[in-house]
């Protein structure tokens, strides 16, 4: 039939890694920021935007992180998704290290863990099967 294409499925490893990385974004976004289960996240945001705006901005950041997790699960444009994750994490780390370093549990391990996390994201993006275009 015209318009239908066979889309190759990602390997089981890629599926597991996608679920794992998406889970991190969803937990950090929804549980830690939107539901406020880790108040330190709001304190970090407050050190950047001020106490008055910290609550709503933290929820907004958490929502954006949740959307990132859903994007990962979707498998749509995985390279653009990995690039967006890179921009988000590098930006957040740079701001946290320069403005809220005293609120971080362990700055150097955080950067190392985020580098490994991004490496997994890029591995998934680069190993994802190409999506054929509908003709």
N, C-alpha and C positions, 0 to 999 in steps of 0.2 A: 504494500500500500504506500502511496505517496505520502510523505511527511513523517513517516515512522522511521526511527533509527534504532539500531542496536547499540545500547550504551554499555560498555564493558564495566563490570563491577570491580571495585577496588579489592585488593587482597585482604584476607582476614586480619593480617597484621595492621594494615592501614585503618581498617574499621575499628579495631581495638584502640589504636593510638588516637583516632579521631574522637572516640567516645571518652577516652581518658582526658584529652586536652579540653574538650568541650565541657566536661564535668568540672574541671578546675575553674574555667571562666564562669560557669553557672553557680558554683558554690561561692566563689569570691564575690560575684555580682549580687546574687539574690540573697543568700544566707548572710554573708558578712556585711554587705553594704545596704541593701534594701531593707532587710529585716533587722539590721543593726546588731547582729550576734557578736561582732568583734568591734567594740566601740573605738578602738585605736584607729580604725580606718577613717571614722568621722573626724577624729582629732588630727589626723594627717591632712585631710581635706581642709579642716578649719585653719591649719597653719598656712595654707595657701590662699584661701578665699575669705577668711574671717569667720568668726563664730556664727554670725547671723545667717550666713548663706550655707554653712556647712551641711546642715541636714538635707535640704533639697538637692544640693550639688552632689552629695554622697549618694543619694537615691538615683539621681540622673546617671552618675558614673556606673553604679551597680546595674542599672537598666541597660546601659551600653555594653557592659561586660556580658550580661545575659544574652543580648543580641549577638555578640561575638560567638558565644557558645553555640547558639542555634545556627549561625552561619557555618561554623565548622561542621556541625552534624549534617547540614544540608549537602555539603560537598560541592556547592556551586562556587565556581571561580576560585579554586583552592589557592592559587598563587596570589591573587589579590587579597584573599583572606589572610594568608601568611604575612603579606606585606602590611596589612592593617594591624595585625597582632604585633608585628615588630615595631611599628610606629607607636602604638599604644603603650607597649611595655617599656620601650626606651624612653619615651616621654615621661611616663609615670616614675620610672626609676630615677631619671635625671632630676625631676622636680623633688621627689622624696629625699634624694641624697643632698640636694642643695638647700632645701627649706625645712625639712622635717627629719633630719638624720637622727635626732635624739629620740624620736618616736619609733624608729625601726628596731626590730628585735635583733637583727644581725645583718648589717649592710652588705658586707662582702659575700656571705653565703646567699643572700637574696639575689644579688647580681649573678652569681654563678648558677643558681637554680633557674633564674629567668633565661640565661643563655642556653642552658640545656633544654628548657621548655620550648624556646624558640627554635632550637635545632630540630626538635621532634616535629614542631609545626611545619617547618620548611621541608623536612623529610616527607611528611604526608603530602604536602603540596606538590613536590617535585616527582613523587612516585605515583601520584593519582593518575588513573587512565585518562587519556585525552577524551574530551567529549566531542563527538562528531556533530557537525552542524546539520540542521534539517535543510534539505534542498527543496 
